[in-house]
Amino acid sequence: MNLNYWGSGGYGVPFRPYRHEIRDIVISLIAMTIAFALLFNTLLSLGGLIATFIAVLTGFLGHELMHREEARRLGYIAYFRAWWIGLLLALATSFFHFIIALPGATVIGPKVWGYPSRRDELKIALAGPATNMVFAVVFLALWLVLPSSLSAYAYLIYATNAWLGFFNLIPLALPGMMLDGFRVFRRDIRIWALAFVISIALIVPYILSFI
């Protein structure tokens, strides 16, 4: 067993930290917060900057870390690794009123306890978008009930998570890139269909907000 990784240890597996994971998480979080603050024009607003940070924390980092935690729960070696080119691309494109956000990904290694299952991929892939959808529901409710001075911040966090939940459930696979939706789709089309319908329902208020 390679001891350069870590996990919950709930099953007695002696995981240890991947040497650069915490560094990668911190740098990704800072870079993506700056990129989205430039995109949302919240860099000079304390409230807006905090909301942007929460949007990145829940939308991107929360998504990837839930992939990681679900993989570890199932007994796999897993860790987050930043993609430096993707982070630079996010910062560069944010100046042009759009963003290409590819901060990094969860790297999943071999299973160190139990036997691999076809359902494992489904559970790991679904964990990320499901996290986005849960946060989208929470902040959609806050957007609707909070006073106007705070509702704009809740809307920003809701919209980020709703869009990411929907996008990641698209069943798309390209050379070198496979979205979560494709992994769920090929393992259980019924679960994918249910999750995708929910993601569409959650993005409808975002679309209507522009009408």
HELIX and SHEET records of a PDB file:
HELIX    1   1 GLU A   21  PHE A   40  1                                  20    
HELIX    2   2 LEU A   46  VAL A   56  1                                  11    
HELIX    3   3 LEU A   57  LEU A   61  3                                   5    
HELIX    4   4 GLY A   62  ARG A   73  1                                  12    
HELIX    5   5 TRP A   84  THR A   93  1                                  10    
HELIX    6   6 SER A   94  PHE A   96  5                                   3    
HELIX    7   7 ARG A  118  VAL A  145  1                                  28    
HELIX    8   8 SER A  148  ASN A  168  1                                  21    
HELIX    9   9 ASP A  180  ARG A  187  1                                   8    
HELIX   10  10 ILE A  189  LEU A  208  1                                  20    
SHEET    1   A 2 TYR A  76  ALA A  82  0                                        
SHEET    2   A 2 GLY A 104  LYS A 111 -1                                        
SHEET    1   B 2 ALA A 173  LEU A 174  0                                        
SHEET    2   B 2 MET A 177  MET A 178 -1                                        
END                                                                             
